[in-house]
Every structure is written in structure tokens, then in C-alpha cells.
Amino acid sequence: MKVALVTGVTGQDGYYLSRLLRDSGVAVHGVVGPNEGPQSVAIPEVTAHAANLTDGDAVLDLVTKVSPDYVFHLAGVSSVALSWDRPVYTADVNAVATTALLDACLKVQDATGRSIAVVNASSAEIFAGSAGSRQTEDTPVRPTSPYGVSKAMGHMMCHVYRDRGLQASNAILFNHESPRRPTSFVTRKITAAVAAISRGEQSSVRLGNIAVRRDWGWAPDYVDAMFRMATHETGDDFVVATGVDHSIADFAAAAFASVGITDWETKVDVDADLIRPADIDVMVGDAAKAATVLGWRTTKSFDQIVAAMVEADLGREQPS
């Protein structure tokens, strides 16, 4: 049986990836933070390990103990807004932890002679300052936020360790959503508010720049892409995206429409204080390489994604 080590196992992507791995016959080991416990892992078949991923010695001990065939690095700060408030913490948790994990995997691979495939959750934010509205694997890396810089370092460290013989892949993930997205993200903030408004519990939702356009996909599709990278014969970089952009206004309109509310503009209060510094107007990815090389495809449309999130927030169906 193949063995996988998943960092960030308690998050949105960690849940869906762990479920996919389990259903594919892979033994899953998940890393939880020092303040978390095994009970924080939603899938009972996952073996939980507490570790500080910025501690190189602890990470080496963990990788040695688990002896994984696949390592999926999902852990870290995932919020651009938080990175502006805590830039040093973001650099430590994202860039340093990624380096520690890559180094540990190479050392264990060299010591045992067994290949380890590593998939790093990179981010579209590494391209935020590049010209053009469609990003590919060849788009220049020009981040514009502490988050983007921290992800860019992890991304480039994968290149360094790939050159040293580690099968390291970067999943350049564009925005991807599900009912398990935290409410600190604008998409889930919208769907949770729409559910509350439809129940008469609140009258409106406060949002920032609703003209910003993003490429939103379905989280279970994106972890499928990562699993395909791990089982591919070589490490590489892959954009994971739908290729279609929508505005935050579009997202709000679709969410309200799913509960029969058409005058959504009257339910949205635009607050200038919520507009993020250095927010990019449009970001959309081109996943042609993932489609051609990995055979990857998306399975849900934008409207289906939004509706599924609203349904879960209404309690009509459990987050899946």
C-alpha cells in the first residue's frame, strides 16, 4: 500500500485530498499543528501527527517515521489579507516550512533509495504583478503581497530540490471553493450571509471591491489535479484553474439567485475599508498543460459551485 503524508490536513484541501487518497487505497498520514489534536482531523482513517513544520529536525524525524511515497504540502497561511497584518509569520510558516519539508524529503530519499514525490500547493498570487490577464506556467513570477512572496519562495525551492533529484511538483492553484471554505474568505462570507438573509437573520452583507475578477473552481477538482501530479512520472509545474473569470459581484448575484433573490444589489453594502492593498483587478489561469499532460478536467460550473455552497450554508445538505 502506498503511503501519503499530507500537511494542512485539517483545512479545506486537506479534507478533500485525504478523502481522495483514502478512496484510492492510499494510507494517509496528516500533519496537525501543535495546538491541534487528532480530533481535528475529519476523516477517521487518517493517522494524525503533531509537528512544527518550521522545525527542520522535527520535520526530518516525521518524514523518516512515516516513510511516505507521496508528500502533499498544503499547510500555511492562505490569506493575502492576513499576510499584510503578519508578514514575518507568513514568511516563516509558508517559505521556511516548505524548505524544511523539501530538505527532509530529499534526505530521506537519499538515505533509503526510495523515491518520494512531493506536491507543493503554490498559488496564483505569485503572478499578481505580471502583465496580462491569463497566467500560464511560463508567466513571470512577480508577487505583490507578503503572501505572494512567501509562496514564490516555496515555489522556487521546489525547482531547486527538483534539480537535486527530488520529484517535486508545484500545483499553481487559482481560487478554489467548497462548503468547507472558511468564512474568512469572501466567497464563503457571501454564501453564509445569503443563507442568513434568506432566513431573515440579517439584512445585508458588507463587501469590499466587488469589481475584482477571479478564476474560481471546485476544491475537490483541484486536489484531484494534485494527486495526478504525485502519480505522474516526473515533477513539474502545473497551473490549476478553470480558465474563466467572474467578479465578486457575479459571485454575489449567483448566490442570491440560488435562493430566489434577484435584487441582490440592495443586499450588498460596499465598504471601502474592506478593500485590500495591492489587490489585482483580474486573475485567470490557463490549465491547458494540466489537461494535456495529466488528463485533468473540471467537473462543476461556476453557478453549480456557488449553489452548492449556499445549499450547505442553508443546512439543506451536509458539506461533502
ChimeraX attribute file (.defattr): number of C-alpha atoms within 10 A of each C-alpha:
attribute: neighborCount
match mode: 1-to-1
recipient: residues
	/A:1	7
	/A:2	13
	/A:3	17
	/A:4	26
	/A:5	27
	/A:6	28
	/A:7	26
	/A:8	21
	/A:9	29
	/A:10	25
	/A:11	20
	/A:12	20
	/A:13	25
	/A:14	24
	/A:15	23
	/A:16	23
	/A:17	26
	/A:18	28
	/A:19	19
	/A:20	17
	/A:21	19
	/A:22	16
	/A:23	10
	/A:24	11
	/A:25	11
	/A:26	17
	/A:27	19
	/A:28	26
	/A:29	21
	/A:30	25
	/A:31	28
	/A:32	25
	/A:33	19
	/A:34	11
	/A:35	8
	/A:36	15
	/A:37	13
	/A:38	18
	/A:39	11
	/A:40	14
	/A:41	22
	/A:42	15
	/A:43	18
	/A:44	10
	/A:45	13
	/A:46	23
	/A:47	15
	/A:48	24
	/A:49	19
	/A:50	16
	/A:51	19
	/A:52	16
	/A:53	27
	/A:54	18
	/A:55	13
	/A:56	19
	/A:57	13
	/A:58	17
	/A:59	21
	/A:60	20
	/A:61	14
	/A:62	21
	/A:63	19
	/A:64	17
	/A:65	10
	/A:66	16
	/A:67	20
	/A:68	25
	/A:69	21
	/A:70	23
	/A:71	26
	/A:72	27
	/A:73	24
	/A:74	24
	/A:75	24
	/A:76	23
	/A:77	20
	/A:78	16
	/A:79	14
	/A:80	21
	/A:81	20
	/A:82	15
	/A:83	20
	/A:84	15
	/A:85	11
	/A:86	14
	/A:87	18
	/A:88	13
	/A:89	15
	/A:90	25
	/A:91	22
	/A:92	16
	/A:93	18
	/A:94	27
	/A:95	23
	/A:96	19
	/A:97	22
	/A:98	28
	/A:99	22
	/A:100	18
	/A:101	27
	/A:102	27
	/A:103	19
	/A:104	21
	/A:105	30
	/A:106	24
	/A:107	16
	/A:108	20
	/A:109	21
	/A:110	14
	/A:111	10
	/A:112	11
	/A:113	9
	/A:114	12
	/A:115	17
	/A:116	22
	/A:117	25
	/A:118	30
	/A:119	27
	/A:120	29
	/A:121	22
	/A:122	29
	/A:123	25
	/A:124	25
	/A:125	27
	/A:126	24
	/A:127	26
	/A:128	24
	/A:129	17
	/A:130	16
	/A:131	11
	/A:132	12
	/A:133	13
	/A:134	18
	/A:135	23
	/A:136	20
	/A:137	20
	/A:138	10
	/A:139	13
	/A:140	14
	/A:141	19
	/A:142	16
	/A:143	20
	/A:144	19
	/A:145	21
	/A:146	23
	/A:147	27
	/A:148	27
	/A:149	23
	/A:150	28
	/A:151	29
	/A:152	23
	/A:153	19
	/A:154	24
	/A:155	26
	/A:156	16
	/A:157	21
	/A:158	28
	/A:159	19
	/A:160	15
	/A:161	17
	/A:162	19
	/A:163	12
	/A:164	11
	/A:165	14
	/A:166	24
	/A:167	26
	/A:168	31
	/A:169	26
	/A:170	27
	/A:171	26
	/A:172	28
	/A:173	25
	/A:174	26
	/A:175	22
	/A:176	23
	/A:177	25
	/A:178	23
	/A:179	26
	/A:180	18
	/A:181	19
	/A:182	14
	/A:183	14
	/A:184	11
	/A:185	13
	/A:186	17
	/A:187	24
	/A:188	21
	/A:189	17
	/A:190	26
	/A:191	29
	/A:192	21
	/A:193	27
	/A:194	29
	/A:195	23
	/A:196	18
	/A:197	18
	/A:198	15
	/A:199	11
	/A:200	9
	/A:201	11
	/A:202	13
	/A:203	14
	/A:204	17
	/A:205	20
	/A:206	15
	/A:207	20
	/A:208	17
	/A:209	18
	/A:210	16
	/A:211	13
	/A:212	17
	/A:213	20
	/A:214	22
	/A:215	24
	/A:216	26
	/A:217	27
	/A:218	22
	/A:219	25
	/A:220	22
	/A:221	20
	/A:222	27
	/A:223	27
	/A:224	17
	/A:225	25
	/A:226	26
	/A:227	18
	/A:228	17
	/A:229	28
	/A:230	24
	/A:231	14
	/A:232	15
	/A:233	10
	/A:234	13
	/A:235	22
	/A:236	18
	/A:237	22
	/A:238	26
	/A:239	25
	/A:240	35
	/A:241	30
	/A:242	25
	/A:243	18
	/A:244	17
	/A:245	21
	/A:246	17
	/A:247	18
	/A:248	20
	/A:249	18
	/A:250	17
	/A:251	23
	/A:252	26
	/A:253	20
	/A:254	23
	/A:255	29
	/A:256	26
	/A:257	17
	/A:258	20
	/A:259	16
	/A:260	11
	/A:261	16
	/A:262	14
	/A:263	11
	/A:264	17
	/A:265	14
	/A:266	10
	/A:267	19
	/A:268	20
	/A:269	12
	/A:270	15
	/A:271	13
	/A:272	11
	/A:273	9
	/A:274	12
	/A:275	14
	/A:276	13
	/A:277	11
	/A:278	11
	/A:279	15
	/A:280	15
	/A:281	13
	/A:282	17
	/A:283	24
	/A:284	23
	/A:285	25
	/A:286	21
	/A:287	23
	/A:288	20
	/A:289	16
	/A:290	20
	/A:291	16
	/A:292	10
	/A:293	12
	/A:294	17
	/A:295	11
	/A:296	20
	/A:297	18
	/A:298	17
	/A:299	12
	/A:300	16
	/A:301	14
	/A:302	19
	/A:303	15
	/A:304	14
	/A:305	22
	/A:306	29
	/A:307	20
	/A:308	23
	/A:309	26
	/A:310	28
	/A:311	20
	/A:312	19
	/A:313	21
	/A:314	19
	/A:315	11
	/A:316	10
	/A:317	13
	/A:318	12
	/A:319	14
	/A:320	11
